Amino acid sequence: MTAARPRLVVLDSATFGDVSLDPFKVHWDCESYALSRAAEVPKRLQGCRAVVVNKVALDRAVLQRPEVGELGLIAVAATGTDNIDLRAARSRGIGVCNVPGYATTAVAQFTMALMLEWASHPGRYGELVRRGLWQRSPVFARMDFRSVELRGKRLGIVGYGNIGRAVARMARGLGLKVDIARRDGLRSSSRERRVPLRDLLEASDIVTLHCPLTPRTKHLVNRRTLALMKPTALLINTARGGVVDEQALVEWLRKTPSAGAALDVLTEEPPSKRNPTVRAARQLNNLLVTPHCAWTAIEARERLVQEVARNLRAFLQGKSRNRIL
């Protein structure tokens, strides 16, 4: 008689897009839900040995419910684990694993695309053509937007993990001078120019954020730090929305029209119809907001599924792989 396979639930499969979740079904009795509201989560976890989750919150209130008694592993289909109450999981003996590095190339590439859009504006110029404005131009070209060369500009990177390093490599290939925000107690190679955050903000033509959201980094970019930046500087955030005080940023952009910001992440995701940052993006030419899509390259999402499947298989084999807890 064949033993029953352990139960696995995927709480937000819609976050994988069109990538197949078949690798989850090889060793598991897998049940998948496109989305899960908070009230639905405890029942869906009942009898499950493991759960795959991307953005659904698993807080103390959920993890202490009796329905969660059989849960042994939370497999986060992301790098960040800020939606998981790690203390509550530890108290219940529930393991937590993540997937570091799966979207490094995709996010770094998208970061460079935001820089290039700021520098050369291909998207905005393409929109002019769609609106028929080139066709009505009195000369052969249009010069509606201030374009600059990236070569020789100074790029400041805040957060020098996998993505920060990939951005540095790509940026140097375009001739940018790269500075890295200093962290106390860390040595740097001779090629790396690590500087205090204040100095980095003051000197950089472009500042790009790649740090995790922690109590220490929440609102790292705020009124005080924005005031240090050049009035022509570009701020890029592809990390977490909470790293930036968005109200302060919008105020700075209104007062400093020669500066710019490109945000792929917001504190509120998805944003409400009245989200003030999105509303500002409709009004300000120097603010670009994209819908948390830097990581979504097809190769990255396929890699994510495979890595989550490997984490789940390791758990069944009694091994530790990419474990946070």
HELIX and SHEET records of a PDB file:
HELIX    1   1 SER A   13  PHE A   16  5                                   4    
HELIX    2   2 ASP A   22  LYS A   25  5                                   4    
HELIX    3   3 ALA A   38  GLU A   40  5                                   3    
HELIX    4   4 VAL A   41  LEU A   45  1                                   5    
HELIX    5   5 ARG A   60  LEU A   63  1                                   4    
HELIX    6   6 PRO A   66  VAL A   68  5                                   3    
HELIX    7   7 LEU A   86  SER A   91  1                                   6    
HELIX    8   8 THR A  104  SER A  120  1                                  17    
HELIX    9   9 PRO A  122  ARG A  130  1                                   9    
HELIX   10  10 ASN A  162  GLY A  173  1                                  12    
HELIX   11  11 LEU A  197  ALA A  203  1                                   7    
HELIX   12  12 ARG A  223  LEU A  226  1                                   4    
HELIX   13  13 GLY A  241  VAL A  243  5                                   3    
HELIX   14  14 GLU A  246  LYS A  255  1                                  10    
HELIX   15  15 PRO A  276  GLN A  283  1                                   8    
HELIX   16  16 ILE A  298  LEU A  316  1                                  19    
SHEET    1   A 5 ASP A  29  SER A  32  0                                        
SHEET    2   A 5 ARG A   7  VAL A  10  1                                        
SHEET    3   A 5 ALA A  50  VAL A  53  1                                        
SHEET    4   A 5 LEU A  73  VAL A  76  1                                        
SHEET    5   A 5 GLY A  95  CYS A  97  1                                        
SHEET    1   B 7 ARG A 194  VAL A 195  0                                        
SHEET    2   B 7 LYS A 177  ALA A 181  1                                        
SHEET    3   B 7 ARG A 154  VAL A 158  1                                        
SHEET    4   B 7 ILE A 206  LEU A 209  1                                        
SHEET    5   B 7 LEU A 234  ASN A 237  1                                        
SHEET    6   B 7 GLY A 260  LEU A 263  1                                        
SHEET    7   B 7 LEU A 287  VAL A 289  1                                        
END                                                                             
